[in-house]
């Protein structure tokens, strides 16, 4: 969950990275009394994510900066719309600009890509979920963006659930362990709220995993036909997750096999930042301010002079 504390921490780290000793350009070029208004404007259509992070970047530089979000996270938009307005001291607006944009561009890119995957499986039972293939230090931000795009989150990290992958199974096999018995023993040791998932890459592995009484079985790199066979074998005894080889070109066929969940690493590791710009004007743009407020209130933008 992307909390206010996580946002503050992430933004502070990004600002410290970008201007560890202050913004030399803004301080030495811009008059201290100068004010500016800016509009967050997309150059392409997409889905917004990171509005609160965008606003926090300006607030952390100077609390006098006012950010008005015209749309909420998860909202689809067209190119050229005003997504937010920013008003305040020009030094602060320009100092925070890049960090604010980096967050909202990255997060909106993830949300937009996720929305495409979700649309591709519409009408099936499959849910699109993310993976742990996230940018170090930004997992909560990227996971929030997936939800903005209509997707769901997998386990947040290694501490959330038990998940035996191929390497875990290889170690157990090398030790001569009986997989079914090992899983039953694991269930007895764990708290009743902890879920167990096991990854398999062959159909003949499924019966032993089922005998272990797990909650989720991941079918890794299965063909659509084998996915359907796996769903039939599992027969509702566990949640069926498909993973591996998932793309926008293949996800519909994977969903049609009847799986419950499709995990897609590409949502976070391959999303392209959305092209959003901050159009800055000197002084205070009262028309922009009124238009953003009318958008929030559900009204139409004000007519020209």
Secondary structure, DSSP 4 states (H G I P E B T S, - for coil): ---HHHHHHHHHHHHHHH-TT--HHHHHHS-TT-EEEEEEEESS-EE---HHHHHHHHHHH-TT-EEEESS-TT-EE-TT-EEEEEEEEHHHHHHHHHHHHHHHHHHHHHHHHHHHHHHHTTTSSPEEE--S---TT-HHHHHHHHHHTT-B---SSTTTSEEE-HHHHHHHHHTT--HHHHHHHHHHHS-TT--EEEEESSGGGHHHHHHTT-SEEEEES--HHHHHHHHHHHTTSSEEEEESS--TTTHHHHHHTT-SEEE-THHHHSPPPP-EEEEEEES--HHHHHHHHHHHHT-PPPPP-
